[in-house]
Amino acid sequence: MVLMHLLHALGHPMQVMHVDHGLRGTESDADRELVERTAASLGIPCRVERVDVAAQQLEEGGSLQMAARSARYGAFHRAIAQGPNMLAMAHHADDAVETLLMSLLRGMGSAGWTGIPVRSGAFVRPLLGCTREAIEAYASEHGIPFRVDTSNSDATYLRSRVRHELLPLMEDLRPGARRVLHRNARLARELHALAQERLMELGPMVHNNADGSAELRIDAVEASVAPLLLLMRFAAPARLHPDVLEDILRAIQERHIGARFPGLTHDVSVDREVILLSPHQHSLPGQWIIPLHPPWPQDAPFLIEEAGTEELHKDQAPNVLLLDASAVVGQLRLRPWRAGDRLAPTGMVGTKLVSDLLVDARVPLHRKGFVRVLEDERGILWCCGYRRGRLALPDAPPGPLLKLSIGPALTGL
């Protein structure tokens, strides 16, 4: 409510969105009514979306709280896709401290140091530098109505206990602890940013395979001053528990060739000279519709970015495609290749069977099930990671260019 008041006072063009989880009966109704009433009084368009948290939990499993979050963010992403493409959230400094402490308790590693980022994709958090106390004082001074979610006091949830038990205890043990933690949360975000910047420099040590797997040289891990951070970044898609990273490092040090560590969607295994990150075949998308304009979904099977014409004069890796977005006809789809699929390869006349292209590339039989093709209504543009098609970049001067990178690029390395 304070964020809405601030943005309105600044004259910022906006809409208001309220997600109704429907979990607290008349309390949920009163929350929605307050938002709608206040937005109407300020002349701000308001959209309300009701989500089915129980159905979300049944589909995903896990806790009710995580299902509510997943449903809420699903609604957010749908709203962003309709536009405007930026969503402001009211997370504040105390939220960041609580998230940092929870991450430390859970052993989240450097990813947990960030707490809550000021900006992530289409989400921005302009109040992250403000404390809860300052926000409540602002609401009181300006007569801003608000409601308190009673579930925030439920000791069932870890965040509630951190907020109402752990933080007061730390303040009692050392007065001023909350202020120090605010500062530490900011410093932790900067340390994480520095770590990621350094890890990005290690990209050339990762070999991107066309089937979506990635290889990291063992000697790069052994030479690193932060081997666990390097492994955590490389193996991020597998979503391994931090303790498993210790096991991988031990397997490297003791040369347990063939050691395999299964993750949720990827496996990590130790070979003679490399660590291999391989996707589960069933975890690959059956079919994806690839948008041609941002915002691009964070979980897209490609790393998608806009590119300048200078990219046309560079040698692109096999896992990268330059695409003339203006030439695409209909929807851009990613799907598994099928028998009978044909591609018009660049540098060739006519078309060729995708199956023959895979034979030419000596793709092992057990890897062929991972191969995807990218197509629009004209036909196949790319046998992903193996051969590019002439349809991706027609002969005419290209329009807006997109750069699509598959496989290990999603790990950020």
C-alpha positions as a printed NumPy array, in Angstrom:
array([[  0.   ,   0.   ,   0.   ],
       [  2.906,   2.347,   0.735],
       [  4.529,   1.478,  -2.592],
       [  1.284,   2.265,  -4.427],
       [  1.061,   5.61 ,  -2.578],
       [  4.701,   6.473,  -3.385],
       [  4.488,   5.642,  -7.085],
       [  1.232,   7.57 ,  -7.392],
       [  2.728,  10.581,  -5.574],
       [  5.666,  10.499,  -8.02 ],
       [  3.278,  10.51 , -10.956],
       [  4.542,   7.149, -12.151],
       [  2.231,   5.506, -14.723],
       [  1.124,   2.164, -13.375],
       [ -1.506,  -0.468, -12.792],
       [ -2.14 ,  -2.306,  -9.553],
       [ -2.347,  -6.081,  -9.368],
       [ -3.779,  -8.063,  -6.48 ],
       [ -3.458, -11.852,  -6.302],
       [ -6.177, -13.446,  -4.19 ],
       [ -5.   , -16.788,  -2.814],
       [ -8.395, -17.422,  -1.183],
       [ -6.753, -19.065,   1.834],
       [ -8.071, -16.88 ,   4.663],
       [-11.771, -16.603,   3.92 ],
       [-13.239, -13.217,   4.826],
       [ -9.737, -11.865,   5.583],
       [ -8.743, -12.502,   1.943],
       [-11.922, -10.776,   0.788],
       [-11.162,  -7.743,   2.973],
       [ -7.617,  -7.542,   1.594],
       [ -8.912,  -7.509,  -1.979],
       [-11.615,  -4.946,  -1.205],
       [ -9.082,  -2.57 ,   0.387],
       [ -6.796,  -2.72 ,  -2.663],
       [ -9.658,  -2.234,  -5.108],
       [-11.161,   0.632,  -3.094],
       [ -7.863,   2.466,  -2.658],
       [ -6.827,   2.035,  -6.296],
       [-10.225,   3.353,  -7.426],
       [ -9.909,   6.395,  -5.154],
       [ -6.533,   7.21 ,  -6.735],
       [ -7.74 ,   6.588, -10.286],
       [ -5.346,   3.657, -10.777],
       [ -6.438,   0.666, -12.926],
       [ -6.606,  -2.476, -10.779],
       [ -6.594,  -6.092, -11.871],
       [ -7.418,  -8.966,  -9.524],
       [ -6.488, -12.574, -10.227],
       [ -7.723, -15.441,  -8.09 ],
       [ -5.445, -18.482,  -7.965],
       [ -6.157, -22.07 ,  -6.936],
       [ -3.42 , -22.818,  -4.414],
       [ -4.78 , -26.274,  -3.553],
       [ -4.62 , -27.324,  -7.219],
       [ -1.079, -25.902,  -7.459],
       [  0.007, -27.921,  -4.409],
       [ -1.578, -31.072,  -5.814],
       [  0.316, -30.576,  -9.077],
       [  3.714, -29.664,  -7.608],
       [  3.7  , -31.25 ,  -4.165],
       [  5.556, -29.445,  -1.393],
       [  4.178, -27.068,   1.198],
       [  1.076, -24.899,   0.949],
       [  3.302, -21.829,   1.313],
       [  5.471, -22.821,  -1.673],
       [  2.378, -23.651,  -3.727],
       [  0.963, -20.197,  -2.942],
       [  4.222, -18.576,  -4.014],
       [  4.313, -20.587,  -7.238],
       [  0.702, -19.676,  -8.048],
       [  1.343, -16.021,  -7.241],
       [  4.409, -15.776,  -9.446],
       [  2.559, -17.575, -12.221],
       [ -0.038, -14.8  , -12.076],
       [  2.739, -12.192, -12.073],
       [  4.361, -13.652, -15.189],
       [  1.021, -13.767, -17.005],
       [  0.453, -10.1  , -16.149],
       [  3.946,  -9.123, -17.316],
       [  3.406, -10.943, -20.61 ],
       [  0.303,  -8.796, -21.197],
       [  2.209,  -5.618, -20.306],
       [  3.552,  -3.394, -18.945],
       [  6.687,  -5.534, -18.745],
       [  7.92 ,  -4.357, -15.317],
       [  6.473,  -5.304, -11.946],
       [  7.363,  -3.404,  -8.758],
       [  7.267,  -5.319,  -5.482],
       [  7.396,  -3.974,  -1.925],
       [ 10.106,  -6.171,  -0.375],
       [ 12.083,  -4.173,   2.175],
       [ 15.35 ,  -4.355,   4.137],
       [ 13.928,  -6.548,   6.919],
       [ 12.674,  -9.037,   4.314],
       [ 16.222,  -9.188,   2.906],
       [ 17.704,  -9.851,   6.364],
       [ 15.175, -12.607,   7.076],
       [ 15.889, -14.221,   3.7  ],
       [ 19.648, -14.061,   4.319],
       [ 19.312, -15.759,   7.719],
       [ 16.996, -18.429,   6.307],
       [ 19.458, -19.118,   3.482],
       [ 22.323, -19.449,   5.967],
       [ 20.277, -21.89 ,   8.053],
       [ 19.418, -23.934,   4.974],
       [ 22.983, -23.943,   3.603],
       [ 22.138, -22.306,   0.284],
       [ 25.718, -21.286,  -0.485],
       [ 26.612, -18.09 ,  -2.319],
       [ 23.241, -17.977,  -4.072],
       [ 21.685, -17.432,  -0.659],
       [ 23.981, -14.502,   0.122],
       [ 22.051, -12.292,  -2.266],
       [ 19.022, -12.349,   0.022],
       [ 16.536, -10.542,  -2.202],
       [ 17.919,  -8.792,  -5.302],
       [ 16.973,  -5.206,  -6.092],
       [ 16.121,  -6.327,  -9.605],
       [ 15.644,  -9.739, -11.168],
       [ 14.348,  -9.909, -14.708],
       [ 11.072,  -8.009, -14.915],
       [ 10.821,  -7.642, -11.117],
       [ 12.099,  -4.528,  -9.34 ],
       [ 12.056,  -3.783,  -5.595],
       [ 12.393,  -0.025,  -4.99 ],
       [ 11.85 ,  -0.262,  -1.199],
       [ 14.609,  -2.793,  -0.541],
       [ 16.748,  -0.168,   1.197],
       [ 13.936,   0.835,   3.585],
       [ 13.282,  -0.85 ,   6.929],
       [  9.878,  -2.106,   8.034],
       [  9.941,   0.508,  10.794],
       [ 10.453,   3.327,   8.268],
       [  7.668,   2.017,   6.032],
       [  5.223,   1.77 ,   8.928],
       [  6.16 ,   5.31 ,  10.03 ],
       [  5.51 ,   6.582,   6.482],
       [  2.116,   4.847,   6.406],
       [  1.194,   6.417,   9.742],
       [  2.346,   9.899,   8.736],
       [  0.396,   9.874,   5.446],
       [ -2.681,   8.001,   6.671],
       [ -2.179,   5.086,   4.315],
       [ -4.558,   2.214,   5.131],
       [ -3.14 ,  -1.293,   5.237],
       [ -3.989,  -4.743,   6.517],
       [ -1.833,  -7.304,   8.321],
       [ -1.743, -10.879,   7.043],
       [ -2.329, -12.924,  10.209],
       [ -0.564, -15.95 ,   8.681],
       [  2.698, -13.963,   8.95 ],
       [  2.589, -14.693,  12.705],
       [  2.087, -18.438,  12.23 ],
       [  5.031, -20.175,  13.949],
       [  4.621, -23.085,  11.52 ],
       [  6.66 , -21.124,   9.001],
       [ 10.416, -20.624,   9.329],
       [ 10.235, -16.981,   8.217],
       [  7.747, -16.222,  10.977],
       [ 10.035, -17.717,  13.626],
       [ 13.066, -15.862,  12.235],
       [ 11.07 , -12.606,  12.329],
       [  9.44 , -13.009,  15.733],
       [ 11.963, -15.15 ,  17.63 ],
       [ 15.448, -15.208,  16.112],
       [ 15.829, -11.533,  15.206],
       [ 14.538, -10.242,  18.599],
       [ 16.917, -12.691,  20.33 ],
       [ 19.864, -11.427,  18.25 ],
       [ 18.888,  -7.839,  19.06 ],
       [ 18.752,  -8.762,  22.753],
       [ 22.169, -10.445,  22.626],
       [ 23.701,  -7.499,  20.804],
       [ 21.71 ,  -4.253,  20.547],
       [ 21.904,  -2.863,  17.02 ],
       [ 22.145,  -6.365,  15.505],
       [ 19.31 ,  -5.665,  13.072],
       [ 21.068,  -2.571,  11.719],
       [ 24.313,  -4.536,  11.319],
       [ 22.443,  -7.318,   9.53 ],
       [ 20.934,  -4.783,   7.121],
       [ 24.471,  -3.695,   6.239],
       [ 25.689,  -7.293,   6.011],
       [ 22.849,  -8.166,   3.651],
       [ 23.952,  -5.38 ,   1.294],
       [ 27.602,  -6.443,   1.529],
       [ 26.636, -10.073,   0.928],
       [ 24.841,  -9.09 ,  -2.289],
       [ 27.972,  -7.305,  -3.472],
       [ 30.207, -10.268,  -2.544],
       [ 27.936, -12.59 ,  -4.478],
       [ 28.033, -10.253,  -7.484],
       [ 31.837, -10.256,  -7.366],
       [ 31.911, -14.04 ,  -7.122],
       [ 29.588, -14.389, -10.125],
       [ 31.665, -11.898, -12.111],
       [ 34.769, -13.977, -11.475],
       [ 32.966, -17.223, -12.297],
       [ 31.8  , -15.782, -15.615],
       [ 35.45 , -15.52 , -16.626],
       [ 35.689, -19.294, -16.353],
       [ 33.242, -19.8  , -19.213],
       [ 35.902, -20.876, -21.723],
       [ 36.706, -23.826, -19.453],
       [ 33.221, -25.23 , -20.104],
       [ 32.608, -27.153, -23.322],
       [ 29.027, -26.922, -24.607],
       [ 27.831, -30.135, -26.226],
       [ 25.115, -30.031, -28.842],
       [ 22.885, -32.445, -26.908],
       [ 22.467, -29.999, -24.029],
       [ 25.178, -31.469, -21.808],
       [ 28.193, -29.542, -20.52 ],
       [ 31.745, -30.498, -19.576],
       [ 33.951, -28.726, -17.039],
       [ 37.594, -29.65 , -16.932],
       [ 38.707, -31.215, -13.665],
       [ 41.989, -29.293, -13.706],
       [ 39.96 , -26.041, -13.697],
       [ 38.249, -27.123, -10.485],
       [ 41.506, -28.184,  -8.868],
       [ 43.196, -24.903,  -9.814],
       [ 40.312, -22.757,  -8.553],
       [ 40.592, -20.882,  -5.261],
       [ 36.824, -21.415,  -4.849],
       [ 36.138, -24.94 ,  -6.153],
       [ 32.804, -25.343,  -4.371],
       [ 31.491, -22.073,  -5.78 ],
       [ 32.615, -23.139,  -9.246],
       [ 30.887, -26.512,  -8.897],
       [ 27.758, -24.866,  -7.517],
       [ 27.554, -22.568, -10.529],
       [ 28.317, -25.281, -13.071],
       [ 25.881, -27.812, -11.568],
       [ 23.099, -25.272, -10.864],
       [ 20.573, -26.911, -13.273],
       [ 20.825, -30.182, -11.313],
       [ 19.671, -28.369,  -8.144],
       [ 21.856, -30.543,  -5.949],
       [ 21.941, -30.225,  -2.191],
       [ 25.079, -28.322,  -1.057],
       [ 26.28 , -31.455,   0.766],
       [ 26.354, -33.287,  -2.572],
       [ 28.763, -30.689,  -3.95 ],
       [ 31.169, -31.681,  -1.19 ],
       [ 30.782, -35.299,  -2.314],
       [ 31.524, -34.329,  -5.941],
       [ 34.653, -32.449,  -4.882],
       [ 35.797, -35.451,  -2.851],
       [ 35.172, -37.761,  -5.832],
       [ 37.339, -35.459,  -7.971],
       [ 40.132, -35.356,  -5.416],
       [ 40.077, -39.151,  -4.973],
       [ 39.639, -39.782,  -8.726],
       [ 36.441, -41.816,  -8.425],
       [ 35.972, -42.111, -12.167],
       [ 32.366, -42.885, -13.04 ],
       [ 30.931, -41.461,  -9.834],
       [ 27.419, -40.191, -10.62 ],
       [ 25.286, -37.71 ,  -8.694],
       [ 21.629, -37.571,  -9.808],
       [ 19.757, -34.274,  -9.591],
       [ 16.169, -33.234, -10.255],
       [ 16.559, -32.569, -13.98 ],
       [ 20.282, -33.19 , -14.605],
       [ 22.967, -35.625, -13.472],
       [ 26.566, -34.783, -12.62 ],
       [ 29.224, -37.428, -13.239],
       [ 33.003, -37.564, -12.921],
       [ 34.998, -38.698, -15.954],
       [ 38.769, -38.963, -16.412],
       [ 39.388, -35.338, -17.353],
       [ 36.006, -33.644, -17.062],
       [ 32.891, -33.309, -14.944],
       [ 29.803, -33.928, -17.085],
       [ 26.429, -32.226, -16.568],
       [ 23.738, -34.134, -18.492],
       [ 20.003, -33.386, -18.697],
       [ 17.469, -36.125, -18.09 ],
       [ 15.778, -36.854, -21.382],
       [ 12.314, -36.69 , -19.794],
       [ 13.118, -33.237, -18.375],
       [ 13.524, -31.704, -21.823],
       [ 10.463, -29.843, -23.113],
       [  8.075, -31.713, -25.388],
       [  7.29 , -28.52 , -27.272],
       [  8.067, -24.91 , -26.48 ],
       [  6.657, -21.776, -28.046],
       [  9.555, -19.311, -28.182],
       [  8.562, -15.621, -27.894],
       [ 10.218, -13.183, -30.292],
       [ 10.15 , -10.235, -27.899],
       [ 11.167,  -9.705, -24.267],
       [ 10.456, -10.399, -21.513],
       [ 11.653, -13.934, -22.146],
       [ 10.738, -16.582, -19.539],
       [ 13.498, -17.306, -17.04 ],
       [ 13.087, -21.067, -17.526],
       [ 13.183, -20.971, -21.327],
       [ 15.201, -23.758, -22.988],
       [ 17.33 , -21.094, -24.665],
       [ 19.315, -18.164, -23.466],
       [ 17.698, -15.513, -25.685],
       [ 19.102, -12.044, -26.264],
       [ 18.83 ,  -9.281, -28.82 ],
       [ 21.915,  -9.007, -31.064],
       [ 23.483,  -6.346, -33.254],
       [ 24.471,  -6.84 , -36.9  ],
       [ 28.122,  -7.118, -35.855],
       [ 27.272, -10.667, -34.738],
       [ 26.83 , -11.605, -38.406],
       [ 30.594, -11.286, -38.907],
       [ 31.563, -13.488, -35.951],
       [ 32.094, -17.229, -35.925],
       [ 29.258, -18.604, -33.803],
       [ 29.565, -21.749, -31.696],
       [ 27.457, -24.767, -32.787],
       [ 25.076, -24.226, -29.866],
       [ 24.291, -20.647, -31.025],
       [ 21.845, -19.493, -33.7  ],
       [ 21.428, -15.997, -35.118],
       [ 17.814, -15.518, -36.145],
       [ 16.138, -12.811, -38.213],
       [ 13.057, -12.253, -36.04 ],
       [ 11.287, -10.281, -38.781],
       [ 11.38 , -13.278, -41.139],
       [  9.686, -15.702, -38.732],
       [  6.259, -16.788, -39.934],
       [  3.714, -17.81 , -37.306],
       [  4.944, -19.255, -34.025],
       [  8.539, -20.185, -33.309],
       [  8.5  , -23.713, -31.899],
       [ 11.077, -25.99 , -30.325],
       [ 10.293, -29.7  , -30.45 ],
       [ 11.985, -33.132, -30.627],
       [ 13.087, -34.125, -34.123],
       [ 10.992, -36.711, -35.921],
       [ 11.676, -39.228, -38.662],
       [ 11.14 , -37.514, -42.008],
       [ 12.135, -34.045, -40.78 ],
       [ 14.101, -32.107, -43.409],
       [ 16.336, -29.045, -43.107],
       [ 17.681, -26.691, -45.786],
       [ 21.235, -26.351, -44.409],
       [ 23.251, -23.19 , -44.948],
       [ 25.914, -23.622, -47.61 ],
       [ 23.964, -26.357, -49.395],
       [ 21.403, -26.548, -52.182],
       [ 18.144, -28.278, -51.409],
       [ 17.255, -30.079, -48.183],
       [ 18.578, -32.956, -46.146],
       [ 16.986, -35.387, -43.715],
       [ 17.69 , -34.517, -40.092],
       [ 18.392, -38.209, -39.493],
       [ 21.174, -38.037, -42.094],
       [ 22.574, -34.875, -40.514],
       [ 22.809, -36.706, -37.197],
       [ 24.566, -39.638, -38.862],
       [ 27.037, -37.222, -40.475],
       [ 27.662, -35.643, -37.069],
       [ 28.246, -39.119, -35.58 ],
       [ 25.647, -38.586, -32.876],
       [ 25.477, -41.782, -30.788],
       [ 22.124, -43.559, -30.736],
       [ 21.631, -42.935, -27.008],
       [ 22.061, -39.185, -27.606],
       [ 19.641, -38.801, -30.5  ],
       [ 16.63 , -38.625, -28.205],
       [ 17.954, -35.321, -26.827],
       [ 18.099, -33.567, -30.201],
       [ 15.594, -30.751, -30.804],
       [ 14.664, -28.759, -33.887],
       [ 13.508, -25.153, -34.1  ],
       [ 10.795, -24.388, -36.656],
       [  8.2  , -21.881, -37.784],
       [  5.4  , -22.191, -40.35 ],
       [  7.968, -22.227, -43.208],
       [  9.848, -25.247, -41.913],
       [ 12.837, -26.181, -39.77 ],
       [ 15.278, -23.36 , -39.067],
       [ 17.823, -25.244, -36.975],
       [ 18.767, -28.752, -35.967],
       [ 19.79 , -27.435, -32.583],
       [ 23.504, -27.586, -32.   ],
       [ 24.287, -29.406, -35.263],
       [ 23.228, -27.573, -38.445],
       [ 21.703, -24.17 , -39.105],
       [ 19.088, -23.716, -41.806],
       [ 18.894, -21.069, -44.521],
       [ 15.485, -19.966, -43.245],
       [ 17.012, -18.585, -40.027],
       [ 18.828, -15.814, -41.91 ],
       [ 17.338, -15.159, -45.359],
       [ 19.543, -13.494, -47.981],
       [ 17.831, -10.094, -47.673],
       [ 19.294,  -7.634, -45.138],
       [ 18.076,  -8.936, -41.791],
       [ 15.644,  -7.204, -39.501],
       [ 15.956,  -7.399, -35.682],
       [ 18.381, -10.158, -34.769],
       [ 17.993, -12.621, -31.913],
       [ 20.827, -14.743, -30.554],
       [ 19.705, -18.115, -29.186],
       [ 22.061, -20.285, -27.143],
       [ 21.116, -23.773, -26.028],
       [ 22.259, -26.219, -23.415],
       [ 25.011, -25.261, -20.985],
       [ 24.529, -21.549, -21.62 ],
       [ 21.629, -21.887, -19.215],
       [ 24.089, -22.548, -16.405],
       [ 25.512, -19.048, -16.893],
       [ 28.993, -20.353, -17.671]])
